[in-house]
Amino acid sequence: MLVYVFESSQGVSLLDVGWNTDEALDALENGLHSIGADIRSIESIVVTHIHPDHYGLAGRVRELSGATVALHPLDAMLTRSRYLDPADLLLEMRTFLMEAGAPNAQVEELQNASLPALDRRSFVEPDIEIHDNEIAPISGRSLKVLWTPGHSPGHICLYEERFKRLFSGDHILPHITANISYHPQSGENPLKDYLASLEKINGYDIEQVEPAHEYHFDHLHTRIREIQQHHVDRLREVKKALESQEAKTAWEVAQELTWSRPFNSYPPFMKRMAVGETISHLKYLVSSNEVYASTKGPVRYSTVSL
């Protein structure tokens, strides 16, 4: 996880902040000390999206520094259910898993798969909501907010036109592909949103990309084409899994797709993410009338009308 620090005459601003762990806080403090700053120098924190590896430490840093926290409103509305009181979200996740066709014996474990990470996130509501095409609240820099939903509903990138530089968060990574999942807080068609967001970024003159993971790179438009092709291939693979006469649940389809290792070898949280990504592709195909979905749970999908 990469945290970006922007210096100004008043102090420093951060883009993303990391997990809420002592190790992450120590790493942040050591990095700030290396440029002659410290936690008290932080005046603002801009967060690309709500996920805890990006937002989890924001509460502790605000307590220590008094910094303002900025987030897109579509992610800001999720902070309480994700960080403070997840009870309703857990119930929604249970319903989601049952509709996806998860085996009854695994539902509870899958439902609670993200609970161990609760102690690595600190609750804070943002002070500032930032919107598409605004200038981010980072002193001394002109960084345009680009709303790029898909990985999360309120994901943003920052574009620095002067240097033709994009801070891409998790939207575009140099090697791995972002998880684009359907789930209780994803929006109705996250893959459609994501592909539209890729096209949006493709229209900008960008020479350097600073992502939130892995490493910086300079072949943005080539990388966008690679990611687009990945999803074309995945959509084709999903349709192939539905070639048989029998309609299938998302859980059944997920087991037939190509993953980094066999689906059944994944731990519960990874299985949940894989099923969510499978559903995002199924919903995209349903929206384009290439696949049909049943109206009762568990939802079943087919290439012929149900």
C-alpha positions in Angstrom: 0.0 0.0 0.0 1.5 3.4 -1.1 0.8 6.6 0.7 1.6 9.8 -1.2 2.8 13.0 0.7 2.5 16.5 -0.8 4.5 19.2 0.8 3.4 22.9 1.0 4.6 25.9 2.9 1.9 25.1 5.6 2.7 21.5 6.1 1.9 18.2 4.3 -1.1 16.5 2.8 -1.7 12.8 2.3 -3.3 10.8 -0.4 -4.6 7.6 1.3 -3.3 6.7 4.7 -3.1 2.9 5.2 -4.4 0.3 7.7 -5.1 1.2 11.3 -2.1 -0.7 12.7 0.9 0.4 14.9 3.2 -0.8 12.1 1.5 1.4 9.5 1.5 4.4 11.8 5.2 3.9 12.5 6.0 3.6 8.8 4.1 6.8 8.1 5.9 8.6 10.9 9.3 7.4 9.7 8.5 8.4 6.1 7.4 11.9 7.3 10.6 12.3 9.4 12.7 11.5 6.3 11.4 14.7 4.7 11.6 16.8 7.8 7.9 16.5 8.7 5.9 14.7 11.4 2.3 13.7 12.1 1.5 17.2 13.4 2.5 18.6 10.0 -0.4 16.9 8.3 -3.1 19.4 7.4 -5.3 17.2 5.1 -6.0 13.6 4.1 -7.6 12.9 0.8 -8.7 9.2 0.4 -9.3 7.5 -2.9 -11.9 5.2 -1.5 -13.4 3.6 1.6 -11.5 0.3 1.7 -9.6 -0.1 5.0 -6.1 -0.4 3.5 -6.7 3.2 2.3 -9.0 4.7 4.9 -8.4 2.6 8.1 -5.8 4.8 9.7 -7.5 8.1 9.0 -9.2 8.4 12.4 -6.0 8.0 14.4 -4.1 10.4 12.1 -6.8 13.0 12.5 -6.7 12.6 16.3 -2.9 13.1 16.3 -2.7 15.9 13.7 -6.1 17.7 13.5 -6.0 17.1 9.8 -9.2 17.3 7.7 -10.4 14.1 6.0 -11.8 14.2 2.5 -13.8 11.4 0.7 -16.3 11.2 -2.2 -19.9 11.3 -0.8 -20.9 7.9 -2.2 -18.1 6.3 -0.1 -18.7 8.7 2.8 -22.2 7.4 3.3 -20.7 3.9 3.9 -18.4 4.8 6.8 -20.7 4.0 9.6 -21.9 0.6 8.4 -18.3 -0.4 7.5 -16.4 1.0 10.5 -18.7 1.7 13.4 -21.8 -0.6 13.4 -21.6 -3.5 10.8 -24.6 -5.4 12.1 -27.0 -4.5 9.3 -24.3 -5.0 6.7 -23.6 -8.5 8.0 -27.3 -9.4 7.6 -27.2 -7.9 4.1 -24.1 -10.0 3.3 -25.9 -13.1 4.5 -28.8 -12.5 2.2 -26.3 -11.7 -0.6 -24.5 -15.0 -0.1 -27.7 -17.1 0.0 -28.9 -15.5 -3.2 -25.5 -16.2 -4.8 -26.0 -19.9 -4.0 -23.3 -20.3 -1.4 -23.6 -23.6 0.5 -25.5 -23.3 3.8 -22.7 -24.8 5.7 -20.3 -22.0 4.5 -22.6 -19.0 4.7 -21.8 -17.9 8.3 -18.0 -18.2 7.8 -18.2 -16.3 4.5 -20.5 -13.7 6.0 -18.0 -13.0 8.9 -14.9 -13.3 6.7 -14.0 -9.6 7.0 -14.6 -9.3 10.8 -10.9 -10.0 11.8 -10.0 -6.8 10.0 -12.2 -4.6 12.1 -9.4 -3.8 14.6 -7.3 -2.5 11.6 -9.7 0.3 10.9 -10.7 3.4 13.0 -14.0 5.1 12.5 -14.0 8.6 11.3 -16.6 10.5 9.2 -15.0 12.8 6.6 -14.9 16.5 7.2 -15.1 17.3 3.5 -16.9 15.6 0.6 -15.1 15.9 -2.7 -16.9 15.7 -6.1 -16.0 15.0 -9.7 -14.0 17.8 -11.4 -13.3 19.7 -8.2 -9.8 20.5 -7.1 -8.7 18.3 -4.2 -8.1 20.1 -0.8 -4.3 19.7 -1.0 -2.4 23.0 -0.4 -0.1 24.2 -3.1 -1.1 21.6 -5.7 -3.7 21.7 -8.5 -5.0 18.1 -8.4 -8.3 17.5 -10.2 -10.7 15.0 -8.7 -11.9 12.3 -11.2 -14.7 10.2 -10.0 -14.1 6.6 -11.2 -16.6 4.2 -9.7 -16.3 0.5 -10.0 -13.9 -0.8 -7.4 -16.0 1.2 -4.9 -19.0 3.5 -5.6 -17.1 6.6 -4.7 -13.6 5.8 -5.9 -11.6 8.8 -7.1 -8.3 9.4 -9.0 -6.4 12.7 -8.9 -5.1 14.3 -12.1 -2.2 16.8 -12.2 -2.5 18.4 -15.6 0.8 20.4 -15.3 2.8 17.2 -15.0 0.5 14.9 -16.9 0.4 12.7 -13.9 -2.4 10.5 -12.5 -2.7 9.2 -9.0 -4.9 6.2 -9.8 -5.7 4.7 -6.4 -6.9 1.1 -7.1 -8.6 2.0 -10.3 -5.7 1.2 -12.5 -2.8 -0.9 -11.3 0.3 -1.8 -13.3 0.1 -5.6 -13.0 -2.9 -6.9 -11.1 -6.5 -6.0 -11.9 -8.7 -4.3 -9.3 -11.4 -6.4 -7.8 -14.7 -5.3 -9.4 -17.3 -7.0 -7.2 -21.1 -6.9 -6.8 -22.0 -6.9 -3.1 -24.5 -5.1 -0.8 -22.7 -1.7 -1.1 -21.4 -1.9 -4.7 -24.1 -0.3 -6.7 -26.3 -2.2 -9.2 -23.8 -2.7 -12.1 -20.2 -2.1 -10.9 -18.5 -3.6 -13.9 -20.4 -1.3 -16.2 -19.4 1.6 -14.0 -15.8 0.5 -14.0 -15.5 0.1 -17.8 -17.0 3.6 -18.2 -14.5 4.9 -15.7 -11.6 3.3 -17.7 -12.8 5.1 -20.8 -13.1 8.4 -18.9 -9.4 8.1 -17.8 -8.4 7.1 -21.3 -9.4 10.5 -22.6 -6.8 12.3 -20.5 -3.2 13.2 -21.5 -1.3 11.2 -18.9 2.4 10.3 -19.0 3.0 9.0 -15.5 0.7 6.9 -13.2 1.1 6.7 -9.5 -1.0 3.8 -8.2 -1.9 2.8 -4.7 -0.2 -0.6 -5.0 2.8 -2.1 -6.8 4.8 0.6 -8.6 4.5 3.7 -10.9 4.3 3.2 -14.6 4.1 5.2 -17.9 2.1 3.0 -20.2 -1.4 4.0 -19.1 -3.3 3.7 -22.4 -1.7 0.3 -23.1 -2.6 -0.8 -19.6 -6.2 0.3 -20.0 -6.5 -1.8 -23.2 -5.0 -4.8 -21.2 -7.6 -4.4 -18.5 -10.4 -4.0 -20.9 -9.3 -7.2 -22.7 -9.2 -9.0 -19.4 -12.8 -8.2 -18.8 -13.8 -9.2 -22.3 -12.1 -12.5 -21.8 -13.8 -12.9 -18.4 -17.2 -12.2 -19.8 -16.6 -14.7 -22.6 -15.5 -17.3 -19.9 -18.7 -16.6 -17.9 -20.9 -17.2 -20.9 -19.0 -20.4 -21.7 -19.8 -21.6 -18.2 -23.5 -21.1 -18.9 -23.5 -23.1 -22.2 -25.1 -26.1 -20.6 -28.9 -26.4 -20.5 -29.0 -26.2 -16.7 -29.2 -22.7 -15.2 -26.5 -22.0 -12.6 -25.9 -19.9 -9.5 -23.1 -17.4 -9.2 -21.4 -19.8 -6.8 -21.5 -22.6 -9.4 -20.2 -20.3 -12.2 -17.4 -19.0 -10.0 -16.1 -22.5 -9.6 -15.7 -22.9 -13.4 -13.7 -19.7 -13.9 -10.0 -19.2 -14.0 -8.5 -17.8 -10.9 -5.0 -17.4 -9.6 -5.5 -20.8 -7.9 -8.4 -23.2 -7.7 -11.6 -21.6 -6.3 -12.1 -24.2 -3.6 -8.5 -23.6 -2.2 -9.3 -20.0 -1.4 -9.9 -18.8 2.2 -13.4 -17.5 2.9 -12.8 -13.8 2.2 -11.2 -14.6 -1.2 -14.1 -16.9 -2.1 -16.5 -14.1 -1.3 -14.5 -11.7 -3.5 -14.4 -14.2 -6.3 -18.2 -14.7 -6.1 -18.7 -11.0 -6.0 -16.6 -10.5 -9.1 -18.4 -13.3 -10.9 -21.8 -11.6 -10.1 -20.5 -8.3 -11.5 -19.8 -10.0 -14.8 -23.1 -11.8 -14.7 -25.0 -8.6 -14.0 -23.2 -6.9 -16.9 -24.3 -9.6 -19.2 -27.9 -9.5 -17.9 -27.9 -5.7 -18.5 -26.8 -6.3 -22.1 -29.4 -9.0 -22.6 -26.8 -11.7 -23.2 -27.7 -13.6 -20.0 -31.0 -14.1 -18.1 -31.5 -14.2 -14.4 -34.2 -15.8 -12.3 -36.2 -13.6 -10.0 -36.1 -15.8 -6.9 -33.2 -16.8 -4.8 -30.8 -18.4 -5.1 -30.6 -16.5 -8.3 -29.8 -18.7 -11.3 -28.4 -17.6 -14.6 -28.7 -18.9 -18.1 -28.1 -17.9 -21.7 -31.8 -18.7 -22.4 -34.8 -17.0 -20.9 -35.8 -18.4 -17.5 
